[in-house]
């Protein structure tokens, strides 16, 4: 019994923090390095395309109008680096009713997909660093403010603080009638009364993007270069680790049907696609 235990530890087969069912990410392709500090990827299955937010600058929070949204094919070929321009260090992307909702530092840029134009901007007057975006089935926008350590709820273009006094919120995801979010290495679920349920912790503190795989299983990316699988029991498994190579993994996109994860590499100016198994 003791020998079996030691062998399992030695080969990395057992861990109290790892899911019993092991998962893996296999690289499928990588785009050319023509993107401009890509921070977020959004998978649009209906239009068979990826939307990418390009910060385009050395200051990730600059209000400089140099940012853009790019389009990338599902084969990894870049369709347009600057499909929509004039944004301010854009980050998270959500979609609802033919429009993209993009975090734009202190507001939400609303982009008409058909016309490739910014229709309007929803100002969040007391915000400082809007980061990730998720839009629910009713068109309500959920957006994190990493600098002010809070999450906003925006309905009918009216933003209100939903949760405050966090540590460093980033990834947000509306899933199964509930808001899930990442806060400095921890995965939370929000109850209707705004009380929080801690689903998993101990991840790299740069937690960035969160996507649902199925049920209550999630993929979580960390900006420094770590990607985890987190199951419904809160068990976590590190699937990709490029931290030593200084390759970032920012706000991921996910194709649920084909189980493909799309990862923006930020300073490396590319998108990498992985097959989840």
ZARO-754934 format. One line per field, with one value per residue: residue in three letters; y, x, z of N, C-alpha, C in turn. Coordinates in Angstrom, 1 decimal. Each point is the difference from the previous one (the first is absolute). Layout:
N
res: ala; ...
nv: Y; ...
nu: X; ...
nw: Z; ...
cav: Y; ...
cau: X; ...
caw: Z; ...
cv: Y; ...
cu: X; ...
cw: Z; ...
END
This chain:
277
res: unk; unk; unk; unk; unk; unk; unk; unk; unk; unk; unk; unk; unk; unk; unk; unk; unk; unk; unk; unk; unk; unk; unk; unk; unk; unk; unk; unk; unk; unk; unk; unk; unk; unk; unk; unk; unk; unk; unk; unk; unk; unk; unk; unk; unk; unk; unk; unk; unk; unk; unk; unk; unk; unk; unk; unk; unk; unk; unk; unk; unk; unk; unk; unk; unk; unk; unk; unk; unk; unk; unk; unk; unk; unk; unk; unk; unk; unk; unk; unk; unk; unk; unk; unk; unk; unk; unk; unk; unk; unk; unk; unk; unk; unk; unk; unk; unk; unk; unk; unk; unk; unk; unk; unk; unk; unk; unk; unk; unk; unk; unk; unk; unk; unk; unk; unk; unk; unk; unk; unk; unk; unk; unk; unk; unk; unk; unk; unk; unk; unk; unk; unk; unk; unk; unk; unk; unk; unk; unk; unk; unk; unk; unk; unk; unk; unk; unk; unk; unk; unk; unk; unk; unk; unk; unk; unk; unk; unk; unk; unk; unk; unk; unk; unk; unk; unk; unk; unk; unk; unk; unk; unk; unk; unk; unk; unk; unk; unk; unk; unk; unk; unk; unk; unk; unk; unk; unk; unk; unk; unk; unk; unk; unk; unk; unk; unk; unk; unk; unk; unk; unk; unk; unk; unk; unk; unk; unk; unk; unk; unk; unk; unk; unk; unk; unk; unk; unk; unk; unk; unk; unk; unk; unk; unk; unk; unk; unk; unk; unk; unk; unk; unk; unk; unk; unk; unk; unk; unk; unk; unk; unk; unk; unk; unk; unk; unk; unk; unk; unk; unk; unk; unk; unk; unk; unk; unk; unk; unk; unk; unk; unk; unk; unk; unk; unk; unk; unk; unk; unk; unk; unk; unk; unk; unk; unk; unk; unk
nv: -1.2; 0.0; -1.2; -0.4; 0.5; -0.5; -1.1; 0.1; 0.3; -1.0; -0.6; 0.7; -1.2; 0.4; 0.7; 0.5; 0.8; -1.2; 0.3; -0.9; 0.6; -0.5; 1.2; 0.3; 0.8; -0.3; 0.6; 0.9; 1.2; 0.9; 1.1; 0.7; 0.6; 0.2; -0.7; 0.9; -0.8; -1.2; 0.6; 0.1; -1.2; 0.3; -1.2; 0.3; -1.0; 1.0; 0.9; -1.1; 0.8; 0.4; 0.6; 0.9; 0.2; 1.0; -0.1; -0.6; -0.4; 0.7; 0.9; -1.1; 1.2; 0.1; 1.2; -0.7; -0.8; -0.7; -0.4; -1.3; -0.4; -1.2; -0.6; -1.2; -0.7; -1.0; 0.3; 1.1; 0.2; 1.0; 0.4; 0.6; 0.7; 1.0; -0.9; 0.3; 1.3; 0.7; -1.1; 0.0; -0.5; -0.4; -0.5; -0.3; -1.1; 0.6; -0.8; 0.8; -0.8; -0.6; 0.2; 0.5; -0.4; 1.1; -0.5; 1.3; -0.6; 0.9; -0.9; -0.2; -0.5; 0.5; -1.2; 0.6; -1.3; 0.2; 1.1; -0.7; 0.5; 1.0; -0.7; -0.3; 0.8; -1.1; 1.3; -0.4; 1.0; -0.9; -0.6; -0.9; -1.2; 0.2; -1.3; -0.9; -0.6; -0.1; -0.5; 0.1; -1.0; 0.9; -0.1; -0.5; 1.1; -1.0; 0.9; -0.5; 0.7; -0.4; 1.3; 0.1; -1.2; 0.0; -0.4; 0.4; 0.4; -0.2; 0.7; 0.0; -0.3; -0.6; 0.4; -1.1; 0.4; -1.2; -0.1; 0.3; 0.7; -0.3; -1.0; -0.6; 0.3; -1.1; -1.2; 0.3; -0.8; 0.3; -0.9; -0.7; 1.2; 0.0; 0.9; -0.4; 0.1; 0.5; -0.3; 0.4; -0.9; 0.5; -1.1; 1.0; -0.4; 0.8; 0.0; -0.3; -0.4; -0.3; -1.0; -0.2; -0.9; -0.4; -0.1; 0.9; -0.3; 0.8; 0.7; 0.1; 1.0; -0.3; -0.7; -0.4; -1.1; 0.0; -1.3; -0.3; -1.2; -0.4; -0.1; -0.4; -0.4; 0.5; 0.8; 0.2; 1.2; 0.0; 1.3; -0.5; -0.8; -0.1; -1.2; 0.2; -1.2; 0.6; -1.1; -0.5; -0.8; 0.9; -1.2; 0.3; 0.1; 0.2; 0.6; 1.3; 0.1; 1.3; 0.0; -1.1; -0.2; 0.6; -1.1; 1.1; -0.2; 1.0; 0.8; -1.3; -0.6; -0.5; -1.0; 0.1; 0.1; 0.6; 0.6; 1.2; 0.2; 1.2; 0.1; 1.2; 0.2; 1.0; 0.1; -1.3; 0.8; -1.0; -0.9; -0.8; -1.0; -0.5; -1.2; 0.1; -0.8
nu: 0.8; 1.0; 0.4; -1.3; -0.2; 1.2; -0.4; -1.2; 0.6; 0.8; -1.0; -0.4; -0.4; 0.5; -1.1; 0.0; 0.7; 0.3; -0.7; -0.8; -0.9; 1.1; 0.3; -0.1; 0.9; -0.4; 1.2; -0.9; 0.0; 0.7; -0.5; 0.1; 1.2; -1.1; -0.5; -0.8; 0.8; -0.3; -1.1; -1.0; -0.5; -0.8; -0.5; -0.3; -0.7; -0.9; 1.0; 0.3; 0.1; 1.2; -0.4; 0.9; 0.2; 0.4; 0.8; 1.0; 0.8; 1.0; -1.0; -0.3; 0.2; 0.7; -0.4; 0.6; -1.1; 1.1; -0.8; -0.1; -1.0; 0.6; 0.1; -0.2; 0.3; -0.9; 0.7; -0.2; -0.6; 0.8; -1.3; 0.1; 1.1; -0.3; -0.8; 0.1; 0.1; 0.9; 0.4; -0.3; 1.1; -0.7; -1.0; -0.7; -0.5; -1.1; -1.0; -0.9; -0.9; 1.1; 0.3; 1.2; 0.3; 0.8; 0.8; -0.2; 0.7; -0.7; -0.2; -1.2; 0.8; -1.1; 0.4; -0.5; -0.2; -1.2; 0.0; 0.5; -0.9; 0.6; -1.1; 0.6; 0.1; -0.1; -0.1; 1.1; -0.7; -0.2; 0.2; 0.9; -0.4; -1.0; -0.3; -0.7; -0.6; -1.2; -0.8; -1.0; -0.9; 0.0; 1.2; 0.0; 0.8; 0.9; 0.6; 1.2; 0.3; 1.0; 0.0; -1.4; 0.4; -0.7; -1.3; -0.3; -1.3; -0.1; -1.1; -0.4; 1.3; -0.5; 1.3; 0.1; 0.6; 0.5; 1.3; 0.3; 1.1; 0.3; 0.8; -0.4; -1.3; -0.2; 0.2; -1.1; -0.9; -1.0; -0.3; -1.0; -0.4; 1.3; 0.5; 1.0; 1.0; 1.1; 0.7; 1.1; -0.2; -1.2; -0.7; -0.9; -1.0; -0.8; -0.5; -1.3; 0.4; 0.9; -0.4; 1.3; 0.1; 1.0; 0.2; 1.1; 1.1; 1.0; -0.8; 0.7; 0.6; 0.6; -1.0; -0.3; 0.0; -1.3; 0.0; -1.3; 0.3; -0.5; -1.3; 0.7; 0.4; 1.2; 0.3; 1.1; 0.2; 1.4; 0.1; 0.6; -1.1; -1.0; -0.3; -1.1; -0.2; -1.1; -0.2; -1.2; 1.0; 0.4; 0.1; 1.3; 0.2; 1.3; -0.5; 0.2; 1.3; -0.1; -0.1; 0.8; -0.9; -0.7; -0.8; -0.7; -1.0; -0.5; -0.9; -0.2; -0.1; -1.2; 0.3; -1.2; -0.6; 1.0; -0.2; 0.0; 1.1; -0.3; 1.3; -0.3; 1.1; -0.8; 1.1; -0.4; -1.1; -0.4; -0.7; -0.2; -0.2; -0.7; 0.3; -1.1; 0.6
nw: 0.0; 0.9; -0.6; 0.0; 1.2; 0.3; -0.6; 0.5; 1.2; -0.1; -0.5; 1.1; 0.4; 1.2; 0.2; 1.2; -0.8; -0.5; -1.1; 0.4; -0.8; -0.5; -0.2; -1.3; -0.3; -1.2; -0.3; -0.6; 0.3; -0.6; 0.2; -1.1; 0.2; -0.7; 1.0; 0.6; 0.7; -0.5; 0.5; -0.9; 0.0; -1.0; 0.2; -1.3; 0.5; 0.2; 0.2; 0.7; 1.1; 0.2; 1.1; -0.3; 1.3; -0.7; 1.1; -0.8; 0.9; 0.6; 0.0; 0.7; 0.6; -1.0; 0.2; -1.0; -0.1; 0.4; 0.9; -0.2; -0.8; 0.1; -1.2; 0.5; -1.1; -0.1; -1.2; 0.7; -1.1; 0.0; 0.3; 1.2; 0.0; -0.8; 0.4; 1.3; -0.3; 0.6; 0.4; 1.3; -0.3; -1.0; 0.8; 1.0; -0.6; -0.2; -0.2; -0.7; -0.7; -0.5; 1.2; -0.1; 1.2; -0.2; 1.0; 0.2; 1.0; -0.5; -0.9; -0.6; -0.9; -0.6; -0.5; -1.1; 0.2; -0.4; 0.7; 1.0; 0.8; 0.6; 0.4; 1.2; 1.0; 0.8; 0.5; 0.7; 0.4; 0.9; -1.2; 0.1; 0.0; -0.9; 0.3; 0.7; -1.0; 0.5; -1.0; 0.8; 0.1; 1.0; -0.4; 1.2; 0.2; 0.2; 0.8; 0.0; 1.1; -0.7; -0.4; -0.2; -0.4; -1.1; 0.0; -1.2; 0.2; -1.3; 0.2; -1.2; -0.2; 1.1; 0.2; 0.7; 1.1; -0.4; -0.1; 1.2; 0.2; -1.3; -0.5; -1.1; -0.1; -0.8; -0.2; -0.9; 0.5; -0.8; 0.9; -0.6; -0.4; -0.1; 0.8; -0.8; 0.9; -0.5; 1.1; -0.7; -0.9; 0.1; -0.1; -0.3; 0.7; -0.6; 1.2; -0.2; 1.2; -1.0; 0.7; 0.4; -1.0; 0.8; -1.4; -0.2; 0.6; 0.2; -0.9; -1.1; 0.7; -1.2; 0.6; -1.2; -0.7; -0.1; -0.3; -0.3; 0.5; 1.1; 0.3; 1.1; -1.2; 0.3; -1.0; 0.7; -0.5; 0.1; 0.1; 1.1; -0.4; 0.9; -0.4; 0.7; 0.4; 0.2; 0.8; -0.1; 0.3; -0.9; -0.5; 0.0; -1.3; 0.2; -1.1; 0.1; -0.1; -0.4; 1.3; 0.0; -1.0; 1.0; -0.2; -0.2; 0.8; -0.8; -0.4; 0.3; -1.2; -0.2; -0.8; 0.5; -1.2; -0.4; 1.2; -0.5; 0.6; 0.0; -0.1; 0.4; -0.7; -0.1; 0.8; -0.2; 0.1; 0.6; -0.7; 1.1; -0.8; 1.0; -0.2; 0.6; 0.8
cav: 1.2; 1.1; 0.1; 0.5; 1.4; 0.7; -0.1; 0.9; 1.4; 0.1; 0.2; 1.1; -0.5; 0.3; 1.3; 0.3; 1.1; -0.3; -0.8; -1.4; -0.2; 0.9; 0.7; 0.5; 1.0; -0.3; 1.1; -0.3; 1.0; 1.3; 1.1; 0.9; 1.0; 1.3; 0.6; 1.1; -0.2; -0.6; -0.3; -0.9; -0.7; -0.4; -0.9; 0.2; -1.2; 0.3; 0.6; -0.8; 0.9; 0.5; 1.5; 0.2; 1.4; 0.5; 1.2; 0.8; 1.0; -0.5; 0.3; -0.7; 0.8; 1.3; 0.6; 0.6; -0.2; -0.8; -1.3; -0.5; -1.4; -0.7; -1.2; -1.1; -1.2; -1.2; -0.7; 0.7; 1.0; 1.3; 0.6; 1.4; 0.4; 1.2; 0.0; 1.2; 0.8; 1.2; -0.4; 0.3; -1.2; -0.9; -1.3; -1.0; 0.1; -0.8; 0.2; -0.2; 0.6; 0.5; 1.1; -0.3; 0.9; -0.1; 0.8; 1.0; 0.7; 0.7; -0.1; -1.2; 0.4; -0.9; -0.1; -0.7; -1.0; 0.1; 1.3; 0.2; 1.4; 0.2; 0.7; 0.9; -0.3; 0.1; 0.4; -0.5; 1.3; -0.2; -1.1; 0.3; -1.1; -1.0; -1.1; -1.1; 0.2; -1.1; 0.5; -1.1; -0.2; 1.1; 1.2; 0.6; 0.0; -0.1; 0.4; 0.1; 1.1; -0.5; 1.0; 0.4; -1.2; -0.1; -0.5; 0.8; -0.5; 1.1; -0.3; 1.2; 1.0; 0.7; -0.9; 0.1; -0.9; -1.2; -0.5; 0.9; -0.4; -1.2; 0.1; 0.3; -0.7; 0.0; -0.8; -0.2; -0.9; -0.3; -1.4; -0.7; 0.9; 0.5; 0.7; -0.6; 0.9; -0.3; 1.1; -0.2; -1.4; -0.7; -0.1; 0.2; 0.0; 1.0; -0.3; 1.2; 1.0; 0.5; -0.7; -0.7; -1.4; -0.2; -1.3; -0.6; 1.0; -0.5; 0.1; 1.2; 1.2; 0.9; -0.5; 0.9; -0.4; -1.2; -0.5; -1.2; -1.1; -0.6; -0.1; 1.0; -0.1; 1.3; 0.2; 1.3; 0.4; 1.0; 0.8; -0.3; -1.2; -1.2; -0.3; -1.1; -0.6; 0.0; -0.7; 0.4; -0.2; 1.0; -0.5; 0.7; -0.7; 0.9; -0.7; 0.7; 0.9; 0.6; 1.1; 0.1; 0.5; 1.3; 0.0; 0.3; -0.6; 1.0; -0.3; -1.0; -0.3; -1.5; -0.6; -1.1; -1.1; -0.7; -0.1; 0.7; 1.1; 1.0; 0.7; 1.1; 0.0; 1.3; 0.7; -0.8; 0.5; -1.1; -0.8; -1.4; -0.9; -1.3; -1.0; -0.5; -1.4
cau: -0.8; 0.9; 0.8; -0.9; -0.1; 1.2; 0.1; -1.0; 0.5; 1.3; -0.3; -0.9; -1.4; -0.9; 0.1; -1.3; -0.5; -0.2; -1.2; 0.3; 0.1; 1.1; -0.3; 1.2; -0.1; 0.9; 0.1; -0.5; 0.7; 0.3; -0.1; 1.2; 0.1; -0.4; -1.0; 0.6; -0.3; -1.4; -0.3; -1.2; -0.5; -1.4; -0.4; -1.3; -0.3; -1.0; 0.7; 1.2; 1.1; 0.5; 0.2; 1.1; 0.2; 1.4; 0.3; 0.8; 0.8; 0.7; -0.7; -1.2; -1.2; 0.1; -1.1; 0.7; -0.7; 0.8; -0.5; -0.9; -0.5; 0.4; -0.8; 0.9; -0.7; 0.1; 1.2; 1.2; 0.4; -0.5; -0.8; 0.2; 0.6; -0.8; -1.4; -0.7; 1.1; -0.4; -0.3; 0.9; 0.5; -1.2; 0.3; -1.0; -1.1; -1.3; -0.9; -1.4; -0.9; 0.7; 0.9; 1.1; 0.1; 1.5; 0.5; 0.8; 0.6; -1.0; -1.3; -0.2; -0.2; -1.0; 0.3; -0.9; 0.8; -0.3; 0.6; 1.4; 0.1; -0.3; -1.3; -0.1; 0.9; -0.6; 1.0; -0.1; 0.7; 0.9; 0.9; 1.4; 0.7; -0.9; 0.9; -0.7; -1.5; -0.9; -1.3; -0.9; -1.0; -0.9; 0.8; 0.6; 1.4; 0.8; 1.4; 0.9; 0.9; 1.2; 0.6; -0.8; -0.3; -1.5; -0.7; -1.2; -1.1; -0.5; -1.3; -0.6; 1.1; 0.1; 0.9; -0.1; 0.9; -0.7; 0.9; 1.1; 1.0; 0.7; 1.5; 0.4; -0.9; 0.2; -0.9; -1.3; -0.8; -1.3; -0.2; -1.0; -0.8; 0.8; 1.2; 1.2; 1.1; 1.3; 0.5; 1.4; 0.3; -1.2; -1.2; -1.2; -1.4; -0.8; -1.4; -0.9; 0.0; 1.3; 1.0; 0.9; 0.4; 1.3; 0.0; 1.3; 1.0; 1.4; 0.5; 0.9; -0.8; -0.3; -1.1; -0.4; -1.2; -0.7; -1.0; -0.7; 0.2; -1.3; -0.3; 0.7; 1.5; 0.4; 1.4; 0.4; 1.3; 0.7; 0.7; 1.4; 0.3; -0.5; -1.4; -0.5; -1.3; -0.6; -1.2; -1.1; 0.3; 1.0; 1.3; 0.6; 1.1; 0.8; 0.1; 1.1; 0.8; 1.0; 0.5; 1.4; 0.3; -0.6; -1.1; -1.2; -1.2; -1.0; -1.5; -0.2; -1.3; -0.3; -1.0; -0.5; -0.3; 1.2; 0.9; 1.2; 0.3; 0.7; 0.8; 0.8; 1.3; 0.3; 1.2; 0.5; -0.8; -0.6; -1.0; 0.3; -1.2; 0.3; -1.1; -0.2; -0.3
caw: 0.0; 0.1; -1.2; -1.1; 0.2; -0.4; -1.5; -0.6; 0.2; -0.8; -1.4; -0.2; -0.3; 1.1; 0.7; 0.7; -0.7; -1.5; -0.3; -0.2; -1.5; -0.5; -1.3; -0.7; -1.1; -1.1; -0.9; -1.3; -0.9; 0.5; -1.0; -0.2; 1.1; -0.5; 0.9; 0.8; 1.5; 0.1; 1.4; 0.1; -1.2; 0.1; -1.0; -0.6; -0.8; -1.0; -1.1; -0.2; 0.1; 1.3; 0.1; 0.8; 0.4; -0.1; 0.8; -0.8; 0.7; 1.1; 1.2; -0.1; 0.4; -0.7; -0.6; -1.1; -1.2; -0.9; 0.1; -1.1; 0.0; -1.2; -0.4; -0.3; -0.4; 0.9; -0.4; 0.5; -0.9; 0.4; -1.0; 0.1; 1.3; 0.5; -0.5; 0.6; 0.7; 0.8; 1.4; 1.0; 0.6; 0.2; 0.7; -0.1; -1.1; 0.2; -1.2; 0.2; -1.0; -1.2; 0.4; 1.0; 1.2; 0.3; 1.1; -0.6; 1.2; 0.9; -0.6; -0.8; -1.4; -0.6; -1.4; -0.9; -0.8; -1.4; -0.6; 0.5; 0.5; 1.4; 0.0; 1.1; 1.1; 1.3; 0.9; 1.4; 0.5; 1.2; -0.2; -0.3; -0.8; -0.4; -0.5; -0.7; -0.2; -0.3; -0.2; 0.3; -1.0; 0.0; -0.4; 1.1; -0.2; 1.2; -0.4; 1.2; 0.1; 0.8; 0.7; 1.2; 0.7; 0.1; -1.2; -0.3; -0.8; -0.8; -0.6; -0.7; 0.0; 1.3; 0.9; 1.4; 0.7; 0.5; 1.1; 0.3; 1.0; -0.3; 0.0; -1.3; -0.9; -1.4; -0.8; 0.4; -0.9; 0.4; -0.4; 0.7; 0.8; 1.1; -0.4; 0.5; -0.3; 0.5; 0.8; 0.6; 0.3; 0.5; -0.9; 0.8; -0.5; 0.7; 0.3; -0.3; 1.1; -0.2; 0.8; -0.8; 0.3; -0.5; -0.6; 0.0; 0.2; -0.2; -1.4; -0.1; 0.4; -1.1; -0.6; -1.1; -0.8; 0.5; -1.0; 0.5; -0.9; 0.1; 1.4; 0.8; -0.3; -0.6; -0.3; 0.5; -0.5; 0.8; -0.9; 0.0; -0.9; 0.5; -0.3; 0.9; -0.1; 1.3; -0.1; 0.9; 1.4; 0.4; -0.3; -1.1; -0.7; -0.9; -1.3; -0.8; 0.9; -0.9; 0.8; -0.2; -1.4; -0.1; -0.9; 0.8; -0.4; 0.5; 0.0; -0.9; -0.6; 0.0; -0.9; 0.8; -0.8; -0.4; 1.1; -0.4; 0.8; -0.8; 1.0; -0.4; 0.6; 0.4; -0.6; -1.1; -1.1; -0.7; 0.6; -0.1; 0.2; 0.7; 0.1; 1.4; 0.1
cv: 1.3; 0.2; 0.5; 1.5; 0.8; 0.0; 1.0; 1.5; 0.3; 0.3; 1.0; -0.4; 0.4; 1.4; 0.3; 1.2; -0.2; -0.8; -1.5; -0.3; 1.1; 0.6; 0.5; 1.0; -0.3; 1.1; -0.4; 1.0; 1.3; 1.0; 0.6; 1.0; 1.4; 0.7; 1.0; -0.1; -0.5; -0.4; -1.0; -0.6; -0.4; -0.9; 0.2; -1.2; 0.3; 0.5; -0.7; 0.9; 0.3; 1.5; 0.1; 1.5; 0.3; 1.2; 1.0; 1.1; -0.6; 0.2; -0.7; 0.8; 1.4; 0.4; 0.7; -0.2; -0.8; -1.5; -0.4; -1.4; -0.6; -1.2; -1.1; -1.2; -1.1; -0.9; 0.7; 1.1; 1.4; 0.6; 1.5; 0.3; 1.1; 0.0; 1.2; 0.7; 1.1; -0.4; 0.3; -1.3; -1.1; -1.4; -1.0; 0.3; -0.9; 0.2; -0.2; 0.7; 0.7; 1.1; -0.5; 1.1; -0.1; 0.9; 1.0; 1.0; 0.7; 0.0; -1.3; 0.5; -1.1; 0.0; -0.8; -0.9; 0.1; 1.2; 0.2; 1.4; 0.0; 0.9; 1.0; -0.5; 0.2; 0.4; -0.5; 1.1; -0.2; -1.1; 0.5; -1.0; -1.1; -1.1; -1.0; 0.3; -1.3; 0.6; -1.1; 0.0; 1.1; 1.3; 0.8; -0.2; -0.1; 0.3; 0.3; 1.3; -0.4; 1.0; 0.4; -1.2; -0.2; -0.6; 0.8; -0.9; 1.1; -0.5; 1.2; 1.1; 0.7; -0.9; 0.2; -1.0; -1.2; -0.6; 0.9; -0.6; -1.4; 0.3; 0.4; -0.8; 0.2; -0.8; -0.1; -0.8; -0.2; -1.4; -0.6; 0.9; 0.5; 0.7; -0.7; 1.1; -0.4; 1.2; -0.4; -1.5; -0.8; 0.1; 0.1; -0.2; 1.0; -0.5; 1.2; 1.1; 0.7; -0.6; -0.9; -1.4; -0.2; -1.4; -0.6; 1.2; -0.6; 0.0; 1.1; 1.2; 0.9; -0.6; 1.0; -0.4; -1.3; -0.4; -1.3; -1.1; -0.8; -0.2; 1.2; -0.1; 1.2; -0.1; 1.4; 0.3; 1.0; 0.8; -0.3; -1.2; -1.3; -0.2; -1.3; -0.6; -0.1; -0.7; 0.4; -0.2; 0.9; -0.6; 0.6; -0.8; 1.0; -0.8; 0.6; 0.9; 0.5; 1.2; 0.2; 0.5; 1.4; 0.2; 0.1; -0.8; 0.9; -0.6; -0.9; 0.0; -1.5; -0.4; -1.2; -1.3; -0.8; 0.0; 0.6; 1.3; 1.0; 1.0; 1.2; 0.1; 1.4; 0.5; -0.8; 0.2; -1.2; -0.6; -1.5; -0.8; -1.3; -0.9; -0.5; -1.5; -0.4
cu: 0.9; 0.8; -0.8; -0.2; 1.2; 0.2; -0.9; 0.4; 1.2; -0.4; -1.1; -1.4; -1.0; 0.2; -1.3; -0.6; -0.4; -1.3; 0.4; 0.1; 0.9; -0.4; 1.3; -0.3; 1.1; -0.1; -0.5; 0.7; 0.3; 0.0; 1.4; 0.0; -0.3; -1.0; 0.8; -0.3; -1.4; -0.3; -1.1; -0.4; -1.5; -0.4; -1.4; -0.3; -0.9; 0.7; 1.3; 1.3; 0.4; 0.1; 1.2; 0.2; 1.5; 0.2; 0.9; 0.8; 0.7; -0.7; -1.4; -1.3; 0.0; -1.4; 0.4; -0.8; 0.7; -0.5; -1.0; -0.5; 0.4; -0.8; 1.0; -0.9; 0.2; 1.1; 1.3; 0.5; -0.6; -0.8; 0.2; 0.6; -0.8; -1.4; -0.8; 1.1; -0.5; -0.3; 1.2; 0.5; -1.1; 0.5; -1.2; -1.1; -1.2; -0.8; -1.4; -0.7; 0.7; 1.0; 1.0; 0.0; 1.4; 0.3; 1.0; 0.5; -1.1; -1.4; -0.1; -0.3; -0.9; 0.2; -1.0; 0.8; -0.2; 0.6; 1.4; 0.2; -0.4; -1.3; -0.1; 1.0; -0.8; 1.0; -0.3; 0.8; 1.0; 0.9; 1.4; 0.7; -0.9; 0.7; -0.8; -1.5; -0.7; -1.4; -1.0; -1.1; -1.1; 0.7; 0.6; 1.5; 0.7; 1.4; 0.8; 0.8; 1.2; 0.7; -0.7; -0.5; -1.5; -0.5; -1.2; -1.0; -0.6; -1.3; -0.6; 1.0; 0.2; 0.9; -0.3; 1.1; -0.7; 0.7; 1.2; 1.0; 0.6; 1.5; 0.5; -0.8; 0.4; -1.0; -1.4; -0.8; -1.4; -0.3; -1.1; -0.7; 0.9; 1.3; 1.2; 1.1; 1.3; 0.5; 1.3; 0.2; -1.1; -1.2; -1.2; -1.3; -0.8; -1.5; -0.9; 0.0; 1.4; 1.0; 0.8; 0.3; 1.4; 0.1; 1.4; 1.0; 1.4; 0.5; 1.0; -0.8; -0.4; -1.2; -0.7; -1.3; -0.7; -1.1; -0.5; 0.3; -1.3; -0.4; 0.6; 1.5; 0.4; 1.5; 0.4; 1.4; 0.5; 0.9; 1.5; 0.4; -0.4; -1.5; -0.5; -1.3; -0.6; -1.4; -1.0; 0.3; 1.1; 1.5; 0.6; 1.2; 0.7; 0.2; 1.1; 0.7; 1.1; 0.6; 1.5; 0.5; -0.4; -1.0; -1.3; -1.2; -1.1; -1.4; -0.4; -1.4; -0.2; -1.1; -0.5; -0.2; 1.3; 1.1; 1.3; 0.2; 0.9; 0.7; 0.8; 1.3; 0.5; 1.3; 0.6; -0.8; -0.6; -1.2; 0.4; -1.3; 0.4; -1.3; -0.1; -0.4; -0.1
cw: 0.0; -1.3; -1.2; 0.1; -0.4; -1.5; -0.6; 0.1; -1.0; -1.5; -0.2; -0.2; 1.0; 0.5; 0.6; -0.7; -1.4; -0.2; -0.3; -1.5; -0.5; -1.4; -0.6; -1.1; -1.1; -1.0; -1.4; -1.0; 0.8; -1.1; -0.2; 1.1; -0.5; 0.9; 0.9; 1.4; 0.2; 1.5; 0.2; -1.3; 0.3; -1.1; -0.4; -0.9; -1.2; -1.3; -0.3; 0.0; 1.4; 0.0; 1.1; 0.4; 0.0; 0.8; -0.8; 0.7; 1.2; 1.4; -0.2; 0.4; -0.7; -0.7; -1.3; -1.3; -1.0; -0.1; -1.1; 0.3; -1.3; -0.2; -0.4; -0.4; 1.0; -0.4; 0.4; -0.9; 0.4; -1.2; -0.1; 1.4; 0.6; -0.7; 0.4; 0.8; 0.9; 1.5; 1.0; 0.7; 0.3; 0.5; -0.2; -1.0; 0.4; -1.3; 0.4; -1.1; -1.1; 0.4; 1.0; 1.0; 0.5; 1.1; -0.5; 1.1; 0.9; -0.7; -0.8; -1.5; -0.6; -1.5; -0.8; -0.9; -1.5; -0.7; 0.4; 0.4; 1.5; 0.1; 1.1; 1.1; 1.3; 1.1; 1.4; 0.8; 1.1; -0.2; -0.3; -0.9; -0.3; -0.7; -0.8; -0.1; -0.3; -0.1; 0.2; -1.1; -0.1; -0.5; 1.1; -0.1; 1.4; -0.4; 1.3; -0.2; 0.9; 0.8; 1.3; 0.8; 0.2; -1.3; -0.2; -0.7; -0.8; -0.7; -0.6; 0.0; 1.3; 0.9; 1.5; 0.6; 0.5; 1.2; 0.1; 1.0; -0.3; 0.0; -1.3; -1.0; -1.4; -0.8; 0.6; -1.0; 0.6; -0.5; 0.9; 1.1; 1.2; -0.6; 0.6; -0.3; 0.7; 0.8; 0.7; 0.4; 0.5; -0.9; 1.0; -0.9; 0.8; 0.1; -0.3; 1.1; 0.1; 1.0; -0.9; 0.4; -0.6; -0.6; 0.0; 0.3; -0.1; -1.4; -0.1; 0.2; -1.2; -0.8; -1.0; -0.6; 0.6; -1.1; 0.6; -1.1; -0.1; 1.5; 0.8; -0.1; -0.8; -0.4; 0.4; -0.5; 1.0; -0.8; -0.1; -0.8; 0.5; -0.4; 0.8; -0.5; 1.5; -0.1; 1.1; 1.5; 0.5; -0.2; -1.2; -0.6; -0.9; -1.3; -0.9; 0.9; -0.9; 0.8; -0.1; -1.3; -0.2; -1.1; 0.7; -0.5; 0.7; -0.1; -1.1; -0.6; -0.1; -0.9; 0.7; -0.8; -0.4; 1.0; -0.4; 0.9; -0.8; 1.0; -0.5; 0.8; 0.4; -0.7; -1.2; -1.3; -0.9; 0.8; -0.2; 0.2; 0.5; -0.1; 1.4; -0.1; 1.5
END
